[in-house]
Amino acid sequence: MAILAYLGWDASPIARLDSGEVSATIKADFKRWGVNQRWLSLQPTAEAAIYIERLRHDREGAVYHRFERYCPECGARLPGYRPVTIAALEGVLEGIAECDVLFIDRPSPGAVVAAEYAREVGKLVFFEPSARGERRHLESLARAADIVKYSAERLTREDREVIAEATPSVEIETLGSEGLRFRTRAKWHKLPALSIDARDTAGAGDWTSAGILHLLRGDLSKSALTANRMRGVLATAQAFGAISCRYAGARGVMEHLTAKRVLEVAKQLSKQRGHEIRQRPHNSKAAKSRPQFSCHGCQ
């Protein structure tokens, strides 16, 4: 949502953030990037989820990351994701009807209701399961979605079969260092990964997804989701993800480059042409003021 707002969208996350310190930090960050907060604290509110990212290098020196779910001080489990309830969506569905796209990344009963409503009123539904959830929810969301994007590492063969049977207009499977493949009908098309020196690969998938939506913005109709169009869109969207890997943090690039420059470089990269990245001055004072999160007992 923050990436889309940075790219000029009116992005409205649907969440249930409470009034705690971590939620307040997220809200302040969203405010900085122009994210619409009208649906950010639906009832009943809950603690914000916390994930700790650890950066590592393999024997060849390539960077990789992993996420931790436990407090680094005492080992207590950190707060996890809490889905929005169906009841909380009562005042949201009408607003969804006024939006262009509904993006969902976690299967849940509320997500199914929102997706089926969005499809009913003719909105584009983009489903990117970051977790499996229950099979029945995965099935319902796959049927409601126009675009389904998932990582080959996250879903099982059975999950992929569920998505294939739902026959979304576009199915995208990311393959890590091998790039991605997609299909608009039965035939798969493969796009290799861009070669780039990575500093942090976290968030690359989010940047690719945001890039897909941003590049489709001129025509979001389902009839326009053709193989030829998606090939060009995905090639440039991959470049969005590659650019993000040059910076630490899932959204580190936003501290250095303007949205206009990211789009320019992405288009150049997708055509495999030389490019020069001009950086925005880094706000070191802001970076130093960011809190180090631990569990409530250790704060």
C-alpha positions in Angstrom: 0.0 0.0 0.0 2.8 2.4 0.8 4.5 1.6 -2.5 1.3 2.3 -4.4 0.8 5.6 -2.6 4.4 6.6 -3.4 3.6 5.8 -7.0 0.6 8.2 -6.9 -2.3 5.9 -6.0 -5.0 6.6 -3.4 -4.1 3.5 -1.4 -6.4 2.5 1.5 -5.2 -0.5 3.6 -8.0 -2.5 5.3 -6.7 -3.5 8.7 -7.4 -3.4 12.5 -4.4 -1.6 14.0 -4.8 -0.6 17.6 -3.4 2.5 19.4 -0.2 0.9 20.6 3.3 2.2 20.0 4.0 -0.1 17.0 0.7 0.7 15.3 1.4 4.4 15.9 4.8 4.0 14.1 3.1 2.3 11.2 0.5 5.0 11.0 3.1 7.7 11.1 5.0 6.0 8.3 1.8 5.7 6.2 1.1 9.4 6.8 4.5 10.3 5.5 4.0 8.4 2.3 0.4 9.6 1.7 -1.4 6.3 2.5 -5.2 6.8 3.1 -5.9 5.6 6.6 -9.7 5.6 6.5 -9.9 1.7 7.0 -6.7 1.2 9.0 -8.2 0.7 12.5 -11.4 -1.3 12.0 -13.0 -2.8 15.1 -12.1 -4.9 17.0 -8.6 -3.5 16.8 -5.5 -5.6 17.5 -1.8 -5.3 18.0 0.3 -4.8 14.9 2.2 -7.8 13.7 6.0 -7.7 14.1 8.5 -9.5 12.0 12.2 -9.3 12.4 14.3 -9.5 9.2 17.8 -10.9 9.3 20.2 -10.4 6.4 22.8 -13.0 5.7 25.3 -13.9 2.9 25.8 -17.4 1.5 29.2 -18.9 0.7 29.3 -17.2 -2.7 28.6 -13.9 -1.0 25.0 -13.6 -2.3 22.6 -11.9 0.1 19.6 -13.6 1.5 17.1 -13.0 4.3 14.9 -14.7 6.8 12.2 -13.6 9.1 12.0 -14.2 12.9 8.8 -14.3 15.0 10.4 -14.2 18.5 11.6 -11.3 20.6 15.4 -11.0 20.4 15.6 -10.1 24.1 13.5 -12.7 25.9 12.4 -15.2 23.2 8.7 -14.5 23.6 6.6 -14.9 20.4 5.9 -11.5 18.8 2.3 -10.4 17.8 1.1 -12.0 14.6 -1.3 -11.2 11.8 -5.0 -10.7 12.8 -7.5 -10.8 9.9 -10.3 -8.2 9.5 -13.6 -9.7 10.5 -16.6 -10.0 8.3 -18.6 -7.7 10.6 -16.0 -5.0 10.3 -16.4 -4.9 6.6 -19.9 -3.6 6.7 -18.8 0.0 6.3 -16.0 -0.9 3.9 -17.8 -2.7 1.0 -19.5 0.5 -0.2 -16.0 2.1 -0.4 -14.6 -0.8 -2.3 -17.2 -0.2 -5.0 -15.6 3.2 -5.6 -12.1 1.8 -5.9 -10.4 0.4 -9.0 -8.6 -2.5 -7.5 -8.9 -4.8 -4.5 -5.6 -6.3 -3.4 -5.6 -9.3 -1.0 -2.6 -11.1 0.4 -4.0 -13.2 3.2 -6.8 -15.8 2.9 -9.5 -15.3 5.5 -13.3 -15.3 5.7 -13.4 -11.5 5.6 -11.0 -11.5 2.6 -13.4 -13.8 0.7 -16.4 -11.6 1.4 -14.4 -8.5 0.1 -13.1 -10.3 -3.0 -16.5 -11.7 -4.0 -18.1 -8.3 -3.5 -15.4 -6.6 -5.6 -15.9 -9.1 -8.4 -19.6 -8.6 -8.3 -19.4 -4.9 -8.8 -16.8 -5.3 -11.6 -13.5 -4.3 -9.8 -10.2 -5.9 -10.6 -9.2 -8.4 -7.8 -5.5 -9.1 -7.3 -4.8 -12.0 -5.0 -1.3 -12.8 -3.8 -1.3 -15.4 -1.0 1.6 -14.7 1.3 0.3 -17.6 3.4 -1.9 -20.6 2.6 -4.7 -20.1 5.0 -7.6 -22.6 4.9 -8.1 -24.5 1.6 -11.7 -23.3 1.3 -10.7 -19.7 1.6 -7.9 -20.2 -1.0 -10.4 -21.8 -3.4 -12.9 -19.0 -3.0 -10.3 -16.2 -3.4 -8.8 -17.9 -6.5 -12.2 -18.1 -8.1 -12.9 -14.4 -7.3 -9.5 -13.1 -8.5 -8.6 -11.8 -11.9 -4.9 -11.9 -11.2 -3.3 -14.5 -8.9 0.4 -14.1 -8.1 2.3 -16.5 -5.8 5.8 -17.8 -5.0 6.7 -21.3 -6.0 8.2 -21.7 -2.6 5.1 -20.8 -0.6 2.4 -23.0 -2.0 2.1 -26.7 -2.4 1.3 -28.6 -5.6 -2.2 -29.0 -4.4 -2.5 -25.3 -3.8 -1.3 -24.6 -7.3 -3.9 -27.1 -8.7 -6.6 -25.2 -6.8 -5.5 -21.9 -8.5 -5.3 -23.6 -11.9 -8.8 -25.0 -11.6 -10.1 -21.5 -10.8 -8.7 -20.3 -14.2 -8.0 -16.6 -13.2 -7.4 -14.2 -16.2 -3.7 -14.1 -15.2 -1.8 -16.6 -13.1 1.8 -15.6 -12.1 4.3 -17.9 -10.4 7.5 -16.3 -9.2 10.6 -18.5 -9.3 13.2 -16.6 -7.2 16.5 -16.3 -9.1 15.0 -18.0 -12.1 12.5 -15.2 -12.8 8.9 -16.0 -13.2 6.3 -17.6 -15.4 2.8 -16.6 -16.3 -0.2 -17.7 -18.3 -3.4 -16.1 -19.4 -4.8 -19.3 -20.8 -3.3 -22.8 -20.8 0.2 -21.9 -22.1 2.9 -20.8 -19.8 5.3 -18.0 -20.7 8.6 -17.6 -18.8 10.5 -14.4 -18.1 14.1 -14.7 -16.8 15.2 -12.7 -13.7 17.2 -9.5 -14.2 20.8 -9.7 -13.1 21.6 -7.1 -10.4 23.8 -6.8 -7.4 21.4 -7.3 -4.5 21.8 -5.7 -1.0 18.4 -6.9 0.3 15.9 -9.0 -1.5 13.0 -8.5 1.0 10.1 -6.6 -0.6 11.1 -7.4 -4.2 7.8 -9.3 -4.6 5.8 -6.4 -3.2 7.6 -4.0 -5.7 6.8 -6.4 -8.5 3.1 -6.5 -7.6 2.9 -2.8 -7.2 4.6 -2.4 -10.5 2.1 -4.7 -12.2 -0.8 -2.7 -10.9 0.8 0.6 -11.7 1.6 -0.4 -15.3 -1.9 -1.7 -15.8 -3.4 1.5 -14.5 -4.2 2.8 -17.9 -6.7 0.0 -18.6 -7.7 -2.3 -15.8 -10.4 -4.1 -17.8 -10.3 -7.8 -17.7 -10.4 -8.0 -21.5 -7.1 -6.1 -21.6 -5.2 -8.8 -19.6 -3.8 -10.4 -22.7 -0.6 -12.4 -22.9 1.2 -9.8 -25.1 0.3 -7.0 -22.7 1.2 -9.0 -19.6 4.6 -9.9 -21.0 5.6 -6.2 -21.3 4.0 -5.3 -18.0 5.7 -8.2 -16.1 9.1 -7.4 -17.7 9.0 -3.9 -16.3 7.4 -4.9 -13.0 10.3 -7.4 -12.5 12.6 -4.4 -12.9 10.8 -2.6 -10.0 11.6 -5.6 -7.8 15.2 -5.7 -9.0 15.7 -2.0 -8.2 14.4 -2.5 -4.7 17.0 -5.2 -4.1 19.7 -2.5 -4.4 18.6 -0.9 -1.1 18.4 -2.2 2.5 14.8 -2.6 3.7 11.7 -3.6 1.9 11.1 0.0 0.9 14.6 1.4 1.2 14.5 2.6 -2.4 11.8 5.2 -1.5 14.4 7.0 0.6 16.7 7.5 -2.3 14.8 7.7 -5.6 11.7 9.6 -6.7 8.8 7.5 -8.1 9.3 9.1 -11.5 13.0 8.0 -11.5 12.1 4.4 -10.4 9.7 4.1 -13.3 12.3 5.5 -15.7 15.0 3.1 -14.5 12.6 0.1 -14.5 11.7 0.7 -18.1 15.4 1.0 -19.0 16.3 -2.2 -17.1 13.5 -4.1 -18.7 15.0 -3.3 -22.1 18.5 -4.3 -20.8 19.9 -0.9 -21.6 22.5 1.0 -19.6 21.2 3.3 -16.9 22.4 5.6 -14.2 20.7 5.8 -10.8 20.6 9.3 -9.3 20.1 9.1 -5.5 18.1 11.5 -3.4 20.0 12.7 -0.3 19.6 10.2 2.5 17.9 11.5 5.7 20.3 10.1 8.3 18.6 11.8 11.2 15.3 10.1 10.4 17.0 6.8 10.1 18.7 7.1 13.5 15.4 8.0 15.1 13.7 4.7 14.1 12.9 2.5 17.2 14.3 -0.9 17.7 11.3 -3.2 18.4 11.1 -5.9 20.9 8.2 -7.5 22.8 6.1 -5.5 25.4 7.9 -7.1 28.3 11.3 -6.0 27.1 10.4 -2.4 26.1 
